[in-house]
Amino acid sequence: MKPKQVKSLESQLNKESIVYHNRLKSSTNNVKYQVFIHIPKTAGTALRQMLVNEKTNMLPTIKQLNKNNGNYPNFSTIVESLASTHTGSLSLIFGHYPYSCYSDLSHLDLRYSTVLRAPIERSLSNLIHLKTYNKRCRKMQLDEIIKFAPYQVENSMVRYLCTDNVHPLHKVNEDHLEQALLNLNTFQTIGLQEHYESFCSNYFNHIGLPFHNDLSKNIINRRKEKQLIPNEEHIRDTLRSMNALDLILYKEIESQMK
């Protein structure tokens, strides 16, 4: 992806979302918002579907997703919806929106949750996803996809969870790792995909909804995905080098949860 094709989330927020900031102050008082930061390839889609099945008051709405070809819309759409939509007892924001997106919503009562995944497996899954669904990547080898879209597979968890808005073409560093760990200490619930059912049960309990285990389809999809992942060790070595910060973050959170 060319640099000029990549839009900074910070620019997006400054130019679009801030327009609604004053309206939000008056229209969302005393509302508690559950925020689920969906890091790519951490089984967030399965969780979202379970929430949809419970008819959860959630943004983006199904209509907004369909309008955007099934993809999460720009965060400005979420901010505008917050300013204009009547919210119920449970209001949930769910999507590929990094922690930094919410900096202009700090006046709201936000309760964060997320799921982490073993970094190398997450990155491999992301590569397979790109090769399967991205037209430009279908004929590429995995090492070519890494060069084409490195930000998709390099320390993505730190990138999503740090306070700073890091442009996709820039790398995260140890300061961002520290930010991500400090932010995670304030999260209401954190899960590991390797213990996904346990997380889902706890998460639904936290937000006051019944948990109906419906993970079989997602497990089948993961099995199919595993069949597509090559055994070339050089790919894994490359990803280990690229995900040094994510490996530290994951190991730290994993040790805290034991």
C-alpha positions as CSV (number, residue, x, y, z in Angstrom):
1,M,0.0,0.0,0.0
2,K,1.4,3.4,-1.0
3,P,1.9,6.0,1.8
4,K,-0.6,8.4,0.4
5,Q,-3.2,5.7,0.3
6,V,-2.9,5.1,4.1
7,K,-4.9,7.5,6.2
8,S,-3.8,8.4,9.7
9,L,-6.4,7.7,12.4
10,E,-5.2,10.8,14.1
11,S,-6.0,12.9,11.1
12,Q,-9.3,11.2,10.7
13,L,-10.3,12.1,14.3
14,N,-9.1,15.6,14.1
15,K,-10.9,16.4,10.8
16,E,-14.1,14.5,11.3
17,S,-14.8,13.2,14.8
18,I,-14.1,16.3,16.8
19,V,-17.0,18.1,15.1
20,Y,-19.3,16.0,17.4
21,H,-17.4,16.4,20.6
22,N,-19.5,19.2,22.1
23,R,-22.7,17.4,21.2
24,L,-21.5,14.2,22.9
25,K,-20.9,16.0,26.2
26,S,-24.6,16.8,26.5
27,S,-26.2,13.8,24.9
28,T,-24.2,10.9,26.6
29,N,-24.1,11.9,30.3
30,N,-24.3,9.1,32.8
31,V,-24.1,6.4,30.1
32,K,-21.7,3.5,30.6
33,Y,-20.0,2.3,27.4
34,Q,-18.5,-1.1,27.0
35,V,-15.7,-0.8,24.5
36,F,-14.3,-3.9,22.9
37,I,-11.0,-3.4,21.1
38,H,-11.1,-6.0,18.3
39,I,-7.5,-6.7,17.5
40,P,-7.5,-8.5,14.1
41,K,-7.4,-12.3,14.1
42,T,-8.3,-12.8,17.7
43,A,-11.7,-14.4,17.2
44,G,-13.5,-11.1,17.7
45,T,-15.9,-11.8,14.8
46,A,-17.2,-14.8,16.6
47,L,-17.7,-12.8,19.8
48,R,-19.5,-10.1,17.8
49,Q,-21.9,-12.6,16.3
50,M,-22.8,-13.9,19.8
51,L,-23.5,-10.4,20.9
52,V,-25.7,-9.8,17.8
53,N,-27.6,-13.0,18.6
54,E,-28.4,-11.4,22.0
55,K,-29.7,-8.3,20.2
56,T,-27.1,-6.1,22.0
57,N,-27.3,-2.3,21.5
58,M,-24.0,-2.2,19.6
59,L,-22.0,0.2,17.4
60,P,-21.4,-0.1,14.6
61,T,-24.9,-1.4,13.8
62,I,-25.5,-4.1,11.3
63,K,-26.8,-1.5,8.9
64,Q,-23.6,0.5,9.2
65,L,-21.5,-2.7,8.5
66,N,-23.6,-3.7,5.5
67,K,-23.3,-0.2,4.1
68,N,-19.5,-0.6,4.4
69,N,-19.4,-4.0,2.6
70,G,-19.3,-5.9,5.9
71,N,-16.2,-3.9,7.2
72,Y,-16.0,-1.7,10.2
73,P,-16.7,1.9,9.2
74,N,-14.5,4.9,10.0
75,F,-14.5,5.8,13.7
76,S,-16.1,9.1,12.8
77,T,-19.3,7.1,12.0
78,I,-19.2,5.8,15.6
79,V,-18.7,9.2,17.1
80,E,-21.6,10.7,15.1
81,S,-23.8,7.8,16.1
82,L,-23.0,8.3,19.8
83,A,-24.1,11.9,19.5
84,S,-27.4,11.2,17.8
85,T,-28.5,7.8,19.0
86,H,-30.6,7.2,22.1
87,T,-28.7,4.6,24.2
88,G,-30.1,2.0,26.5
89,S,-28.8,0.4,29.7
90,L,-26.0,-1.4,27.7
91,S,-24.1,0.5,25.0
92,L,-21.3,-1.4,23.3
93,I,-18.7,-0.1,20.8
94,F,-17.0,-3.0,19.1
95,G,-14.5,-2.9,16.3
96,H,-11.0,-2.6,14.8
97,Y,-10.6,0.8,16.6
98,P,-7.3,1.2,18.5
99,Y,-7.2,2.6,22.0
100,S,-6.0,5.9,20.6
101,C,-9.3,6.5,18.8
102,Y,-11.0,7.1,22.1
103,S,-8.8,9.9,23.3
104,D,-11.5,12.5,22.3
105,L,-14.1,10.5,24.2
106,S,-12.3,10.6,27.6
107,H,-15.2,12.5,29.1
108,L,-17.4,9.3,28.7
109,D,-17.5,6.4,31.1
110,L,-15.7,3.8,29.0
111,R,-15.1,0.2,30.2
112,Y,-12.5,-1.5,28.0
113,S,-12.1,-5.2,27.1
114,T,-10.0,-7.1,24.5
115,V,-8.7,-10.5,23.5
116,L,-5.0,-11.2,22.9
117,R,-3.5,-14.1,20.9
118,A,-0.1,-15.7,20.8
119,P,1.7,-13.2,18.5
120,I,3.2,-15.5,15.9
121,E,-0.1,-17.4,15.5
122,R,-2.0,-14.1,15.2
123,S,0.4,-12.8,12.6
124,L,0.3,-16.1,10.6
125,S,-3.5,-16.0,10.7
126,N,-3.4,-12.4,9.4
127,L,-1.2,-13.4,6.5
128,I,-3.5,-16.2,5.6
129,H,-6.5,-13.8,5.8
130,L,-4.7,-11.4,3.4
131,K,-3.8,-14.1,1.0
132,T,-7.3,-15.4,1.0
133,Y,-9.3,-12.2,0.8
134,N,-7.1,-9.4,-0.6
135,K,-7.0,-9.5,-4.4
136,R,-3.5,-8.1,-4.5
137,C,-2.1,-10.7,-2.1
138,R,-3.7,-13.8,-3.6
139,K,-0.8,-14.6,-5.9
140,M,1.9,-13.6,-3.4
141,Q,4.0,-15.8,-1.3
142,L,3.7,-15.1,2.5
143,D,7.1,-13.4,2.6
144,E,6.0,-11.1,-0.2
145,I,2.8,-10.2,1.8
146,I,5.0,-9.4,4.8
147,K,6.9,-6.8,2.7
148,F,3.6,-5.5,1.1
149,A,1.8,-4.9,4.4
150,P,4.2,-5.1,7.3
151,Y,2.0,-3.1,9.7
152,Q,-0.6,-5.9,9.5
153,V,1.8,-8.4,11.1
154,E,4.2,-6.4,13.1
155,N,3.5,-5.8,16.9
156,S,-0.2,-5.3,16.1
157,M,-1.3,-5.8,19.7
158,V,1.0,-3.1,21.0
159,R,-0.2,-0.9,18.1
160,Y,-3.8,-1.3,19.0
161,L,-3.4,-0.9,22.7
162,C,-1.0,2.0,23.1
163,T,-2.1,5.5,23.9
164,D,-0.3,7.2,20.9
165,N,-1.8,7.1,17.5
166,V,1.0,5.4,15.5
167,H,0.7,5.8,11.7
168,P,0.6,2.5,9.9
169,L,3.9,3.3,8.1
170,H,5.7,3.9,11.4
171,K,6.9,1.3,13.9
172,V,5.9,1.0,17.5
173,N,8.7,1.1,20.1
174,E,9.3,0.3,23.8
175,D,7.5,3.4,24.9
176,H,4.4,2.2,23.1
177,L,4.8,-1.2,24.8
178,E,4.8,0.5,28.2
179,Q,1.7,2.5,27.3
180,A,-0.1,-0.7,26.2
181,L,0.7,-2.5,29.4
182,L,-0.4,0.5,31.5
183,N,-3.6,0.7,29.5
184,L,-4.3,-3.0,29.9
185,N,-4.1,-2.6,33.7
186,T,-7.3,-0.4,33.5
187,F,-9.3,-2.9,31.3
188,Q,-12.4,-4.5,32.7
189,T,-11.8,-7.8,31.1
190,I,-8.9,-9.3,29.1
191,G,-8.9,-12.7,27.4
192,L,-6.5,-15.0,25.7
193,Q,-7.8,-16.7,22.5
194,E,-6.1,-19.8,23.7
195,H,-8.7,-19.8,26.6
196,Y,-11.5,-18.3,24.6
197,E,-14.5,-20.0,26.0
198,S,-13.5,-19.0,29.5
199,F,-13.1,-15.4,28.4
200,C,-16.5,-15.3,26.7
201,S,-18.2,-16.7,29.8
202,N,-16.5,-14.0,32.0
203,Y,-17.2,-11.3,29.5
204,F,-20.9,-11.9,29.1
205,N,-21.2,-12.1,32.9
206,H,-19.5,-8.7,33.2
207,I,-21.8,-7.0,30.7
208,G,-24.9,-8.7,32.2
209,L,-25.8,-11.0,29.3
210,P,-26.4,-14.8,29.2
211,F,-23.6,-16.8,27.5
212,H,-24.7,-19.4,25.0
213,N,-21.6,-21.3,23.8
214,D,-21.7,-21.1,20.0
215,L,-18.0,-21.4,19.2
216,S,-18.1,-24.6,17.1
217,K,-18.1,-22.8,13.7
218,N,-15.2,-20.6,14.7
219,I,-13.2,-23.7,15.8
220,I,-13.9,-25.3,12.4
221,N,-12.6,-22.2,10.6
222,R,-9.4,-22.2,12.7
223,R,-8.8,-25.8,11.7
224,K,-9.2,-24.9,8.1
225,E,-6.8,-22.0,8.6
226,K,-4.2,-24.3,10.2
227,Q,-4.2,-26.4,7.1
228,L,-3.2,-23.3,5.0
229,I,-0.3,-22.2,7.2
230,P,3.0,-23.4,5.8
231,N,5.7,-25.1,7.9
232,E,8.5,-22.9,6.6
233,E,10.5,-21.9,9.7
234,H,11.9,-18.8,8.0
235,I,8.4,-17.3,8.0
236,R,8.1,-17.9,11.7
237,D,11.6,-16.6,12.3
238,T,10.7,-13.4,10.4
239,L,7.5,-12.9,12.5
240,R,9.4,-13.5,15.7
241,S,11.7,-10.7,14.9
242,M,8.9,-8.4,13.9
243,N,6.8,-9.1,16.9
244,A,9.4,-8.8,19.7
245,L,7.2,-6.2,21.6
246,D,4.0,-8.2,21.2
247,L,5.8,-11.3,22.5
248,I,6.8,-9.3,25.7
249,L,3.2,-7.9,26.1
250,Y,1.6,-11.3,25.6
251,K,4.0,-13.1,28.0
252,E,3.4,-10.4,30.7
253,I,-0.4,-10.6,30.5
254,E,-0.3,-14.4,30.3
255,S,1.8,-14.5,33.5
256,Q,-0.6,-12.1,35.3
257,M,-3.6,-14.4,34.4
258,K,-2.1,-17.6,35.8
